[in-house]
Amino acid sequence: MLRGIKKLQILMSLAALSMIVGVSAIVAQDGQVRTLSLGQKYKIEGVVIAKTNDSFLVRDMTGISTKV
């Protein structure tokens, strides 16, 4: 019985740790925004994640967002 409780505590601790690491990775990605210079040519591949009237954000495969 005691072994089962100890295993459950270990599994719950690992689950909590993985959730904390996952959330911190998501939050860390939001801080990396690159802004392009006017008149400079760029080639960017990614997904549009946000847009406003005069700009939009593209996130590439590395997790860096670029404001266009």
mmCIF file as Biopython writes it, N, C-alpha, C and O atoms, coordinates in Angstrom:
data_model
#
loop_
_atom_site.group_PDB
_atom_site.id
_atom_site.type_symbol
_atom_site.label_atom_id
_atom_site.label_alt_id
_atom_site.label_comp_id
_atom_site.label_asym_id
_atom_site.label_entity_id
_atom_site.label_seq_id
_atom_site.pdbx_PDB_ins_code
_atom_site.Cartn_x
_atom_site.Cartn_y
_atom_site.Cartn_z
_atom_site.occupancy
_atom_site.B_iso_or_equiv
_atom_site.auth_seq_id
_atom_site.auth_asym_id
_atom_site.pdbx_PDB_model_num
ATOM 1   N N  . MET A ? 1  ? 0.822  -1.195 0.000   1.0 0.0 1  A 1 
ATOM 2   C CA . MET A ? 1  ? 0.000  0.000  0.000   1.0 0.0 1  A 1 
ATOM 3   C C  . MET A ? 1  ? 0.866  1.261  0.000   1.0 0.0 1  A 1 
ATOM 4   O O  . MET A ? 1  ? 0.592  2.217  -0.724  1.0 0.0 1  A 1 
ATOM 5   N N  . LEU A ? 2  ? 1.914  1.245  0.822   1.0 0.0 2  A 1 
ATOM 6   C CA . LEU A ? 2  ? 2.797  2.402  0.920   1.0 0.0 2  A 1 
ATOM 7   C C  . LEU A ? 2  ? 3.556  2.625  -0.384  1.0 0.0 2  A 1 
ATOM 8   O O  . LEU A ? 2  ? 3.795  3.767  -0.777  1.0 0.0 2  A 1 
ATOM 9   N N  . ARG A ? 3  ? 3.934  1.542  -1.053  1.0 0.0 3  A 1 
ATOM 10  C CA . ARG A ? 3  ? 4.642  1.667  -2.340  1.0 0.0 3  A 1 
ATOM 11  C C  . ARG A ? 3  ? 3.738  2.307  -3.389  1.0 0.0 3  A 1 
ATOM 12  O O  . ARG A ? 3  ? 4.195  3.124  -4.188  1.0 0.0 3  A 1 
ATOM 13  N N  . GLY A ? 4  ? 2.470  1.941  -3.388  1.0 0.0 4  A 1 
ATOM 14  C CA . GLY A ? 4  ? 1.523  2.516  -4.343  1.0 0.0 4  A 1 
ATOM 15  C C  . GLY A ? 4  ? 1.359  4.009  -4.147  1.0 0.0 4  A 1 
ATOM 16  O O  . GLY A ? 4  ? 1.286  4.761  -5.118  1.0 0.0 4  A 1 
ATOM 17  N N  . ILE A ? 5  ? 1.301  4.443  -2.900  1.0 0.0 5  A 1 
ATOM 18  C CA . ILE A ? 5  ? 1.175  5.873  -2.600  1.0 0.0 5  A 1 
ATOM 19  C C  . ILE A ? 5  ? 2.439  6.607  -3.013  1.0 0.0 5  A 1 
ATOM 20  O O  . ILE A ? 5  ? 2.366  7.712  -3.551  1.0 0.0 5  A 1 
ATOM 21  N N  . LYS A ? 6  ? 3.593  6.010  -2.770  1.0 0.0 6  A 1 
ATOM 22  C CA . LYS A ? 6  ? 4.877  6.634  -3.137  1.0 0.0 6  A 1 
ATOM 23  C C  . LYS A ? 6  ? 4.981  6.769  -4.663  1.0 0.0 6  A 1 
ATOM 24  O O  . LYS A ? 6  ? 5.432  7.802  -5.160  1.0 0.0 6  A 1 
ATOM 25  N N  . LYS A ? 7  ? 4.570  5.740  -5.405  1.0 0.0 7  A 1 
ATOM 26  C CA . LYS A ? 7  ? 4.598  5.807  -6.869  1.0 0.0 7  A 1 
ATOM 27  C C  . LYS A ? 7  ? 3.649  6.883  -7.375  1.0 0.0 7  A 1 
ATOM 28  O O  . LYS A ? 7  ? 3.973  7.608  -8.316  1.0 0.0 7  A 1 
ATOM 29  N N  . LEU A ? 8  ? 2.482  6.989  -6.758  1.0 0.0 8  A 1 
ATOM 30  C CA . LEU A ? 8  ? 1.517  8.008  -7.155  1.0 0.0 8  A 1 
ATOM 31  C C  . LEU A ? 8  ? 2.071  9.411  -6.901  1.0 0.0 8  A 1 
ATOM 32  O O  . LEU A ? 8  ? 1.863  10.312 -7.714  1.0 0.0 8  A 1 
ATOM 33  N N  . GLN A ? 9  ? 2.770  9.605  -5.787  1.0 0.0 9  A 1 
ATOM 34  C CA . GLN A ? 9  ? 3.376  10.902 -5.489  1.0 0.0 9  A 1 
ATOM 35  C C  . GLN A ? 9  ? 4.440  11.252 -6.522  1.0 0.0 9  A 1 
ATOM 36  O O  . GLN A ? 9  ? 4.538  12.398 -6.962  1.0 0.0 9  A 1 
ATOM 37  N N  . ILE A ? 10 ? 5.226  10.269 -6.901  1.0 0.0 10 A 1 
ATOM 38  C CA . ILE A ? 10 ? 6.276  10.506 -7.898  1.0 0.0 10 A 1 
ATOM 39  C C  . ILE A ? 10 ? 5.650  10.858 -9.244  1.0 0.0 10 A 1 
ATOM 40  O O  . ILE A ? 10 ? 6.108  11.787 -9.910  1.0 0.0 10 A 1 
ATOM 41  N N  . LEU A ? 11 ? 4.620  10.136 -9.651  1.0 0.0 11 A 1 
ATOM 42  C CA . LEU A ? 11 ? 3.959  10.412 -10.928 1.0 0.0 11 A 1 
ATOM 43  C C  . LEU A ? 11 ? 3.311  11.792 -10.927 1.0 0.0 11 A 1 
ATOM 44  O O  . LEU A ? 11 ? 3.381  12.512 -11.923 1.0 0.0 11 A 1 
ATOM 45  N N  . MET A ? 12 ? 2.683  12.161 -9.820  1.0 0.0 12 A 1 
ATOM 46  C CA . MET A ? 12 ? 2.053  13.475 -9.735  1.0 0.0 12 A 1 
ATOM 47  C C  . MET A ? 12 ? 3.110  14.582 -9.762  1.0 0.0 12 A 1 
ATOM 48  O O  . MET A ? 12 ? 2.891  15.632 -10.367 1.0 0.0 12 A 1 
ATOM 49  N N  . SER A ? 13 ? 4.237  14.360 -9.120  1.0 0.0 13 A 1 
ATOM 50  C CA . SER A ? 13 ? 5.321  15.339 -9.136  1.0 0.0 13 A 1 
ATOM 51  C C  . SER A ? 13 ? 5.878  15.514 -10.542 1.0 0.0 13 A 1 
ATOM 52  O O  . SER A ? 13 ? 6.136  16.637 -10.976 1.0 0.0 13 A 1 
ATOM 53  N N  . LEU A ? 14 ? 6.062  14.411 -11.251 1.0 0.0 14 A 1 
ATOM 54  C CA . LEU A ? 14 ? 6.556  14.493 -12.631 1.0 0.0 14 A 1 
ATOM 55  C C  . LEU A ? 14 ? 5.550  15.190 -13.543 1.0 0.0 14 A 1 
ATOM 56  O O  . LEU A ? 14 ? 5.939  15.969 -14.414 1.0 0.0 14 A 1 
ATOM 57  N N  . ALA A ? 15 ? 4.271  14.919 -13.351 1.0 0.0 15 A 1 
ATOM 58  C CA . ALA A ? 15 ? 3.244  15.575 -14.155 1.0 0.0 15 A 1 
ATOM 59  C C  . ALA A ? 15 ? 3.240  17.079 -13.897 1.0 0.0 15 A 1 
ATOM 60  O O  . ALA A ? 15 ? 3.153  17.867 -14.838 1.0 0.0 15 A 1 
ATOM 61  N N  . ALA A ? 16 ? 3.334  17.481 -12.635 1.0 0.0 16 A 1 
ATOM 62  C CA . ALA A ? 16 ? 3.353  18.904 -12.293 1.0 0.0 16 A 1 
ATOM 63  C C  . ALA A ? 16 ? 4.593  19.576 -12.866 1.0 0.0 16 A 1 
ATOM 64  O O  . ALA A ? 16 ? 4.508  20.690 -13.383 1.0 0.0 16 A 1 
ATOM 65  N N  . LEU A ? 17 ? 5.730  18.921 -12.782 1.0 0.0 17 A 1 
ATOM 66  C CA . LEU A ? 17 ? 6.971  19.480 -13.315 1.0 0.0 17 A 1 
ATOM 67  C C  . LEU A ? 17 ? 6.886  19.653 -14.827 1.0 0.0 17 A 1 
ATOM 68  O O  . LEU A ? 17 ? 7.311  20.680 -15.356 1.0 0.0 17 A 1 
ATOM 69  N N  . SER A ? 18 ? 6.345  18.669 -15.523 1.0 0.0 18 A 1 
ATOM 70  C CA . SER A ? 18 ? 6.234  18.778 -16.981 1.0 0.0 18 A 1 
ATOM 71  C C  . SER A ? 18 ? 5.281  19.898 -17.373 1.0 0.0 18 A 1 
ATOM 72  O O  . SER A ? 18 ? 5.504  20.565 -18.383 1.0 0.0 18 A 1 
ATOM 73  N N  . MET A ? 19 ? 4.226  20.118 -16.600 1.0 0.0 19 A 1 
ATOM 74  C CA . MET A ? 19 ? 3.308  21.221 -16.892 1.0 0.0 19 A 1 
ATOM 75  C C  . MET A ? 19 ? 3.991  22.568 -16.681 1.0 0.0 19 A 1 
ATOM 76  O O  . MET A ? 19 ? 3.793  23.493 -17.469 1.0 0.0 19 A 1 
ATOM 77  N N  . ILE A ? 20 ? 4.782  22.685 -15.636 1.0 0.0 20 A 1 
ATOM 78  C CA . ILE A ? 20 ? 5.493  23.937 -15.365 1.0 0.0 20 A 1 
ATOM 79  C C  . ILE A ? 20 ? 6.494  24.231 -16.474 1.0 0.0 20 A 1 
ATOM 80  O O  . ILE A ? 20 ? 6.605  25.371 -16.923 1.0 0.0 20 A 1 
ATOM 81  N N  . VAL A ? 21 ? 7.219  23.220 -16.913 1.0 0.0 21 A 1 
ATOM 82  C CA . VAL A ? 21 ? 8.196  23.398 -17.989 1.0 0.0 21 A 1 
ATOM 83  C C  . VAL A ? 21 ? 7.491  23.787 -19.283 1.0 0.0 21 A 1 
ATOM 84  O O  . VAL A ? 21 ? 7.967  24.663 -20.006 1.0 0.0 21 A 1 
ATOM 85  N N  . GLY A ? 22 ? 6.366  23.151 -19.584 1.0 0.0 22 A 1 
ATOM 86  C CA . GLY A ? 22 ? 5.618  23.472 -20.791 1.0 0.0 22 A 1 
ATOM 87  C C  . GLY A ? 22 ? 5.095  24.894 -20.796 1.0 0.0 22 A 1 
ATOM 88  O O  . GLY A ? 22 ? 5.197  25.587 -21.808 1.0 0.0 22 A 1 
ATOM 89  N N  . VAL A ? 23 ? 4.544  25.333 -19.698 1.0 0.0 23 A 1 
ATOM 90  C CA . VAL A ? 23 ? 4.020  26.698 -19.604 1.0 0.0 23 A 1 
ATOM 91  C C  . VAL A ? 23 ? 5.147  27.713 -19.714 1.0 0.0 23 A 1 
ATOM 92  O O  . VAL A ? 23 ? 4.993  28.736 -20.382 1.0 0.0 23 A 1 
ATOM 93  N N  . SER A ? 24 ? 6.273  27.446 -19.071 1.0 0.0 24 A 1 
ATOM 94  C CA . SER A ? 24 ? 7.389  28.395 -19.153 1.0 0.0 24 A 1 
ATOM 95  C C  . SER A ? 24 ? 7.942  28.478 -20.573 1.0 0.0 24 A 1 
ATOM 96  O O  . SER A ? 24 ? 8.392  29.543 -20.996 1.0 0.0 24 A 1 
ATOM 97  N N  . ALA A ? 25 ? 7.915  27.381 -21.309 1.0 0.0 25 A 1 
ATOM 98  C CA . ALA A ? 25 ? 8.380  27.409 -22.704 1.0 0.0 25 A 1 
ATOM 99  C C  . ALA A ? 25 ? 7.450  28.253 -23.567 1.0 0.0 25 A 1 
ATOM 100 O O  . ALA A ? 25 ? 7.907  28.981 -24.448 1.0 0.0 25 A 1 
ATOM 101 N N  . ILE A ? 26 ? 6.158  28.158 -23.318 1.0 0.0 26 A 1 
ATOM 102 C CA . ILE A ? 26 ? 5.198  28.952 -24.087 1.0 0.0 26 A 1 
ATOM 103 C C  . ILE A ? 26 ? 5.361  30.435 -23.770 1.0 0.0 26 A 1 
ATOM 104 O O  . ILE A ? 26 ? 5.349  31.266 -24.678 1.0 0.0 26 A 1 
ATOM 105 N N  . VAL A ? 27 ? 5.511  30.768 -22.513 1.0 0.0 27 A 1 
ATOM 106 C CA . VAL A ? 27 ? 5.676  32.165 -22.105 1.0 0.0 27 A 1 
ATOM 107 C C  . VAL A ? 27 ? 6.979  32.724 -22.655 1.0 0.0 27 A 1 
ATOM 108 O O  . VAL A ? 27 ? 7.021  33.883 -23.067 1.0 0.0 27 A 1 
ATOM 109 N N  . ALA A ? 28 ? 8.031  31.938 -22.672 1.0 0.0 28 A 1 
ATOM 110 C CA . ALA A ? 28 ? 9.331  32.405 -23.159 1.0 0.0 28 A 1 
ATOM 111 C C  . ALA A ? 28 ? 9.284  32.712 -24.650 1.0 0.0 28 A 1 
ATOM 112 O O  . ALA A ? 28 ? 9.970  33.626 -25.108 1.0 0.0 28 A 1 
ATOM 113 N N  . GLN A ? 29 ? 8.497  31.973 -25.411 1.0 0.0 29 A 1 
ATOM 114 C CA . GLN A ? 29 ? 8.417  32.210 -26.845 1.0 0.0 29 A 1 
ATOM 115 C C  . GLN A ? 29 ? 7.769  33.538 -27.169 1.0 0.0 29 A 1 
ATOM 116 O O  . GLN A ? 29 ? 8.108  34.155 -28.179 1.0 0.0 29 A 1 
ATOM 117 N N  . ASP A ? 30 ? 6.846  33.996 -26.339 1.0 0.0 30 A 1 
ATOM 118 C CA . ASP A ? 30 ? 6.161  35.241 -26.617 1.0 0.0 30 A 1 
ATOM 119 C C  . ASP A ? 30 ? 7.083  36.447 -26.524 1.0 0.0 30 A 1 
ATOM 120 O O  . ASP A ? 30 ? 6.754  37.494 -27.081 1.0 0.0 30 A 1 
ATOM 121 N N  . GLY A ? 31 ? 8.211  36.349 -25.854 1.0 0.0 31 A 1 
ATOM 122 C CA . GLY A ? 31 ? 9.125  37.466 -25.695 1.0 0.0 31 A 1 
ATOM 123 C C  . GLY A ? 31 ? 10.029 37.683 -26.890 1.0 0.0 31 A 1 
ATOM 124 O O  . GLY A ? 31 ? 10.706 38.709 -26.957 1.0 0.0 31 A 1 
ATOM 125 N N  . GLN A ? 32 ? 10.067 36.769 -27.826 1.0 0.0 32 A 1 
ATOM 126 C CA . GLN A ? 32 ? 10.967 36.859 -28.961 1.0 0.0 32 A 1 
ATOM 127 C C  . GLN A ? 32 ? 10.216 37.370 -30.188 1.0 0.0 32 A 1 
ATOM 128 O O  . GLN A ? 32 ? 9.652  36.584 -30.949 1.0 0.0 32 A 1 
ATOM 129 N N  . VAL A ? 33 ? 10.213 38.680 -30.375 1.0 0.0 33 A 1 
ATOM 130 C CA . VAL A ? 33 ? 9.545  39.279 -31.527 1.0 0.0 33 A 1 
ATOM 131 C C  . VAL A ? 33 ? 10.567 40.089 -32.302 1.0 0.0 33 A 1 
ATOM 132 O O  . VAL A ? 33 ? 11.231 40.969 -31.755 1.0 0.0 33 A 1 
ATOM 133 N N  . ARG A ? 34 ? 10.681 39.782 -33.562 1.0 0.0 34 A 1 
ATOM 134 C CA . ARG A ? 34 ? 11.605 40.456 -34.472 1.0 0.0 34 A 1 
ATOM 135 C C  . ARG A ? 34 ? 10.799 41.464 -35.300 1.0 0.0 34 A 1 
ATOM 136 O O  . ARG A ? 34 ? 9.709  41.140 -35.772 1.0 0.0 34 A 1 
ATOM 137 N N  . THR A ? 35 ? 11.315 42.660 -35.476 1.0 0.0 35 A 1 
ATOM 138 C CA . THR A ? 35 ? 10.662 43.689 -36.292 1.0 0.0 35 A 1 
ATOM 139 C C  . THR A ? 35 ? 11.498 43.927 -37.542 1.0 0.0 35 A 1 
ATOM 140 O O  . THR A ? 35 ? 12.719 44.064 -37.466 1.0 0.0 35 A 1 
ATOM 141 N N  . LEU A ? 36 ? 10.838 43.976 -38.686 1.0 0.0 36 A 1 
ATOM 142 C CA . LEU A ? 36 ? 11.539 44.145 -39.959 1.0 0.0 36 A 1 
ATOM 143 C C  . LEU A ? 36 ? 11.770 45.617 -40.267 1.0 0.0 36 A 1 
ATOM 144 O O  . LEU A ? 36 ? 11.003 46.481 -39.843 1.0 0.0 36 A 1 
ATOM 145 N N  . SER A ? 37 ? 12.837 45.891 -41.013 1.0 0.0 37 A 1 
ATOM 146 C CA . SER A ? 37 ? 13.150 47.254 -41.431 1.0 0.0 37 A 1 
ATOM 147 C C  . SER A ? 37 ? 12.361 47.598 -42.689 1.0 0.0 37 A 1 
ATOM 148 O O  . SER A ? 37 ? 12.134 46.748 -43.550 1.0 0.0 37 A 1 
ATOM 149 N N  . LEU A ? 38 ? 11.955 48.840 -42.778 1.0 0.0 38 A 1 
ATOM 150 C CA . LEU A ? 38 ? 11.200 49.318 -43.927 1.0 0.0 38 A 1 
ATOM 151 C C  . LEU A ? 38 ? 12.075 49.280 -45.175 1.0 0.0 38 A 1 
ATOM 152 O O  . LEU A ? 38 ? 13.203 49.772 -45.150 1.0 0.0 38 A 1 
ATOM 153 N N  . GLY A ? 39 ? 11.577 48.708 -46.260 1.0 0.0 39 A 1 
ATOM 154 C CA . GLY A ? 39 ? 12.295 48.652 -47.520 1.0 0.0 39 A 1 
ATOM 155 C C  . GLY A ? 39 ? 13.225 47.451 -47.668 1.0 0.0 39 A 1 
ATOM 156 O O  . GLY A ? 39 ? 13.728 47.210 -48.765 1.0 0.0 39 A 1 
ATOM 157 N N  . GLN A ? 40 ? 13.465 46.707 -46.624 1.0 0.0 40 A 1 
ATOM 158 C CA . GLN A ? 40 ? 14.341 45.534 -46.669 1.0 0.0 40 A 1 
ATOM 159 C C  . GLN A ? 40 ? 13.532 44.315 -47.115 1.0 0.0 40 A 1 
ATOM 160 O O  . GLN A ? 40 ? 12.391 44.138 -46.688 1.0 0.0 40 A 1 
ATOM 161 N N  . LYS A ? 41 ? 14.119 43.472 -47.974 1.0 0.0 41 A 1 
ATOM 162 C CA . LYS A ? 41 ? 13.439 42.267 -48.441 1.0 0.0 41 A 1 
ATOM 163 C C  . LYS A ? 41 ? 13.747 41.097 -47.520 1.0 0.0 41 A 1 
ATOM 164 O O  . LYS A ? 41 ? 14.895 40.896 -47.124 1.0 0.0 41 A 1 
ATOM 165 N N  . TYR A ? 42 ? 12.724 40.327 -47.180 1.0 0.0 42 A 1 
ATOM 166 C CA . TYR A ? 42 ? 12.855 39.158 -46.317 1.0 0.0 42 A 1 
ATOM 167 C C  . TYR A ? 42 ? 12.040 38.020 -46.898 1.0 0.0 42 A 1 
ATOM 168 O O  . TYR A ? 42 ? 11.058 38.238 -47.608 1.0 0.0 42 A 1 
ATOM 169 N N  . LYS A ? 43 ? 12.457 36.809 -46.591 1.0 0.0 43 A 1 
ATOM 170 C CA . LYS A ? 43 ? 11.668 35.625 -46.914 1.0 0.0 43 A 1 
ATOM 171 C C  . LYS A ? 43 ? 11.417 34.891 -45.598 1.0 0.0 43 A 1 
ATOM 172 O O  . LYS A ? 43 ? 12.351 34.401 -44.962 1.0 0.0 43 A 1 
ATOM 173 N N  . ILE A ? 44 ? 10.146 34.822 -45.197 1.0 0.0 44 A 1 
ATOM 174 C CA . ILE A ? 44 ? 9.774  34.213 -43.922 1.0 0.0 44 A 1 
ATOM 175 C C  . ILE A ? 44 ? 8.737  33.133 -44.185 1.0 0.0 44 A 1 
ATOM 176 O O  . ILE A ? 44 ? 7.779  33.350 -44.927 1.0 0.0 44 A 1 
ATOM 177 N N  . GLU A ? 45 ? 8.928  31.977 -43.580 1.0 0.0 45 A 1 
ATOM 178 C CA . GLU A ? 45 ? 7.934  30.909 -43.651 1.0 0.0 45 A 1 
ATOM 179 C C  . GLU A ? 45 ? 7.427  30.653 -42.251 1.0 0.0 45 A 1 
ATOM 180 O O  . GLU A ? 45 ? 8.217  30.456 -41.328 1.0 0.0 45 A 1 
ATOM 181 N N  . GLY A ? 46 ? 6.103  30.655 -42.082 1.0 0.0 46 A 1 
ATOM 182 C CA . GLY A ? 46 ? 5.527  30.424 -40.774 1.0 0.0 46 A 1 
ATOM 183 C C  . GLY A ? 46 ? 4.027  30.557 -40.806 1.0 0.0 46 A 1 
ATOM 184 O O  . GLY A ? 46 ? 3.405  30.486 -41.866 1.0 0.0 46 A 1 
ATOM 185 N N  . VAL A ? 47 ? 3.455  30.748 -39.651 1.0 0.0 47 A 1 
ATOM 186 C CA . VAL A ? 47 ? 2.011  30.838 -39.489 1.0 0.0 47 A 1 
ATOM 187 C C  . VAL A ? 47 ? 1.669  32.222 -38.954 1.0 0.0 47 A 1 
ATOM 188 O O  . VAL A ? 47 ? 2.312  32.710 -38.024 1.0 0.0 47 A 1 
ATOM 189 N N  . VAL A ? 48 ? 0.654  32.853 -39.542 1.0 0.0 48 A 1 
ATOM 190 C CA . VAL A ? 48 ? 0.185  34.142 -39.042 1.0 0.0 48 A 1 
ATOM 191 C C  . VAL A ? 48 ? -0.552 33.885 -37.738 1.0 0.0 48 A 1 
ATOM 192 O O  . VAL A ? 48 ? -1.531 33.140 -37.709 1.0 0.0 48 A 1 
ATOM 193 N N  . ILE A ? 49 ? -0.076 34.509 -36.649 1.0 0.0 49 A 1 
ATOM 194 C CA . ILE A ? 49 ? -0.682 34.261 -35.341 1.0 0.0 49 A 1 
ATOM 195 C C  . ILE A ? 49 ? -1.509 35.436 -34.843 1.0 0.0 49 A 1 
ATOM 196 O O  . ILE A ? 49 ? -2.325 35.275 -33.936 1.0 0.0 49 A 1 
ATOM 197 N N  . ALA A ? 50 ? -1.308 36.621 -35.426 1.0 0.0 50 A 1 
ATOM 198 C CA . ALA A ? 50 ? -2.091 37.802 -35.030 1.0 0.0 50 A 1 
ATOM 199 C C  . ALA A ? 50 ? -2.006 38.825 -36.148 1.0 0.0 50 A 1 
ATOM 200 O O  . ALA A ? 50 ? -1.026 38.883 -36.890 1.0 0.0 50 A 1 
ATOM 201 N N  . LYS A ? 51 ? -3.056 39.631 -36.251 1.0 0.0 51 A 1 
ATOM 202 C CA . LYS A ? 51 ? -3.002 40.716 -37.234 1.0 0.0 51 A 1 
ATOM 203 C C  . LYS A ? 51 ? -3.805 41.905 -36.739 1.0 0.0 51 A 1 
ATOM 204 O O  . LYS A ? 51 ? -4.795 41.766 -36.021 1.0 0.0 51 A 1 
ATOM 205 N N  . THR A ? 52 ? -3.339 43.089 -37.151 1.0 0.0 52 A 1 
ATOM 206 C CA . THR A ? 52 ? -4.015 44.342 -36.856 1.0 0.0 52 A 1 
ATOM 207 C C  . THR A ? 52 ? -4.297 45.024 -38.185 1.0 0.0 52 A 1 
ATOM 208 O O  . THR A ? 52 ? -4.121 44.420 -39.243 1.0 0.0 52 A 1 
ATOM 209 N N  . ASN A ? 53 ? -4.736 46.280 -38.140 1.0 0.0 53 A 1 
ATOM 210 C CA . ASN A ? 53 ? -5.043 46.996 -39.377 1.0 0.0 53 A 1 
ATOM 211 C C  . ASN A ? 53 ? -3.818 47.221 -40.260 1.0 0.0 53 A 1 
ATOM 212 O O  . ASN A ? 53 ? -3.929 47.204 -41.486 1.0 0.0 53 A 1 
ATOM 213 N N  . ASP A ? 54 ? -2.641 47.435 -39.645 1.0 0.0 54 A 1 
ATOM 214 C CA . ASP A ? 54 ? -1.456 47.778 -40.433 1.0 0.0 54 A 1 
ATOM 215 C C  . ASP A ? 54 ? -0.281 46.811 -40.284 1.0 0.0 54 A 1 
ATOM 216 O O  . ASP A ? 54 ? 0.780  47.062 -40.855 1.0 0.0 54 A 1 
ATOM 217 N N  . SER A ? 55 ? -0.432 45.715 -39.538 1.0 0.0 55 A 1 
ATOM 218 C CA . SER A ? 55 ? 0.670  44.756 -39.388 1.0 0.0 55 A 1 
ATOM 219 C C  . SER A ? 55 ? 0.130  43.377 -39.007 1.0 0.0 55 A 1 
ATOM 220 O O  . SER A ? 55 ? -1.047 43.214 -38.686 1.0 0.0 55 A 1 
ATOM 221 N N  . PHE A ? 56 ? 1.017  42.405 -39.052 1.0 0.0 56 A 1 
ATOM 222 C CA . PHE A ? 56 ? 0.669  41.069 -38.584 1.0 0.0 56 A 1 
ATOM 223 C C  . PHE A ? 56 ? 1.908  40.376 -38.048 1.0 0.0 56 A 1 
ATOM 224 O O  . PHE A ? 56 ? 3.031  40.774 -38.356 1.0 0.0 56 A 1 
ATOM 225 N N  . LEU A ? 57 ? 1.703  39.332 -37.238 1.0 0.0 57 A 1 
ATOM 226 C CA . LEU A ? 57 ? 2.787  38.552 -36.657 1.0 0.0 57 A 1 
ATOM 227 C C  . LEU A ? 57 ? 2.848  37.186 -37.319 1.0 0.0 57 A 1 
ATOM 228 O O  . LEU A ? 57 ? 1.830  36.509 -37.469 1.0 0.0 57 A 1 
ATOM 229 N N  . VAL A ? 58 ? 4.056  36.785 -37.716 1.0 0.0 58 A 1 
ATOM 230 C CA . VAL A ? 58 ? 4.290  35.463 -38.295 1.0 0.0 58 A 1 
ATOM 231 C C  . VAL A ? 58 ? 5.217  34.713 -37.355 1.0 0.0 58 A 1 
ATOM 232 O O  . VAL A ? 58 ? 6.273  35.233 -36.993 1.0 0.0 58 A 1 
ATOM 233 N N  . ARG A ? 59 ? 4.846  33.495 -36.949 1.0 0.0 59 A 1 
ATOM 234 C CA . ARG A ? 59 ? 5.709  32.672 -36.088 1.0 0.0 59 A 1 
ATOM 235 C C  . ARG A ? 59 ? 6.308  31.559 -36.936 1.0 0.0 59 A 1 
ATOM 236 O O  . ARG A ? 59 ? 5.589  30.800 -37.585 1.0 0.0 59 A 1 
ATOM 237 N N  . ASP A ? 60 ? 7.660  31.470 -36.922 1.0 0.0 60 A 1 
ATOM 238 C CA . ASP A ? 60 ? 8.339  30.438 -37.709 1.0 0.0 60 A 1 
ATOM 239 C C  . ASP A ? 60 ? 8.472  29.143 -36.906 1.0 0.0 60 A 1 
ATOM 240 O O  . ASP A ? 60 ? 7.990  29.055 -35.776 1.0 0.0 60 A 1 
ATOM 241 N N  . MET A ? 61 ? 9.122  28.149 -37.490 1.0 0.0 61 A 1 
ATOM 242 C CA . MET A ? 61 ? 9.235  26.825 -36.880 1.0 0.0 61 A 1 
ATOM 243 C C  . MET A ? 61 ? 10.088 26.848 -35.608 1.0 0.0 61 A 1 
ATOM 244 O O  . MET A ? 61 ? 9.958  25.954 -34.771 1.0 0.0 61 A 1 
ATOM 245 N N  . THR A ? 62 ? 10.948 27.843 -35.450 1.0 0.0 62 A 1 
ATOM 246 C CA . THR A ? 62 ? 11.787 27.931 -34.252 1.0 0.0 62 A 1 
ATOM 247 C C  . THR A ? 62 ? 11.081 28.621 -33.091 1.0 0.0 62 A 1 
ATOM 248 O O  . THR A ? 62 ? 11.599 28.640 -31.974 1.0 0.0 62 A 1 
ATOM 249 N N  . GLY A ? 63 ? 9.889  29.193 -33.347 1.0 0.0 63 A 1 
ATOM 250 C CA . GLY A ? 63 ? 9.126  29.850 -32.300 1.0 0.0 63 A 1 
ATOM 251 C C  . GLY A ? 63 ? 9.342  31.339 -32.220 1.0 0.0 63 A 1 
ATOM 252 O O  . GLY A ? 63 ? 8.795  31.990 -31.330 1.0 0.0 63 A 1 
ATOM 253 N N  . ILE A ? 64 ? 10.130 31.904 -33.129 1.0 0.0 64 A 1 
ATOM 254 C CA . ILE A ? 64 ? 10.371 33.347 -33.137 1.0 0.0 64 A 1 
ATOM 255 C C  . ILE A ? 64 ? 9.283  34.018 -33.974 1.0 0.0 64 A 1 
ATOM 256 O O  . ILE A ? 64 ? 9.004  33.603 -35.099 1.0 0.0 64 A 1 
ATOM 257 N N  . SER A ? 65 ? 8.678  35.055 -33.410 1.0 0.0 65 A 1 
ATOM 258 C CA . SER A ? 65 ? 7.640  35.796 -34.116 1.0 0.0 65 A 1 
ATOM 259 C C  . SER A ? 65 ? 8.279  36.991 -34.816 1.0 0.0 65 A 1 
ATOM 260 O O  . SER A ? 65 ? 9.224  37.594 -34.307 1.0 0.0 65 A 1 
ATOM 261 N N  . THR A ? 66 ? 7.747  37.325 -35.993 1.0 0.0 66 A 1 
ATOM 262 C CA . THR A ? 66 ? 8.227  38.462 -36.763 1.0 0.0 66 A 1 
ATOM 263 C C  . THR A ? 66 ? 7.063  39.383 -37.050 1.0 0.0 66 A 1 
ATOM 264 O O  . THR A ? 66 ? 6.043  38.959 -37.594 1.0 0.0 66 A 1 
ATOM 265 N N  . LYS A ? 67 ? 7.217  40.662 -36.680 1.0 0.0 67 A 1 
ATOM 266 C CA . LYS A ? 67 ? 6.173  41.650 -36.948 1.0 0.0 67 A 1 
ATOM 267 C C  . LYS A ? 67 ? 6.390  42.228 -38.341 1.0 0.0 67 A 1 
ATOM 268 O O  . LYS A ? 67 ? 7.450  42.780 -38.637 1.0 0.0 67 A 1 
ATOM 269 N N  . VAL A ? 68 ? 5.394  42.098 -39.178 1.0 0.0 68 A 1 
ATOM 270 C CA . VAL A ? 68 ? 5.469  42.568 -40.571 1.0 0.0 68 A 1 
ATOM 271 C C  . VAL A ? 68 ? 4.467  43.686 -40.759 1.0 0.0 68 A 1 
ATOM 272 O O  . VAL A ? 68 ? 4.354  44.235 -41.855 1.0 0.0 68 A 1 
#
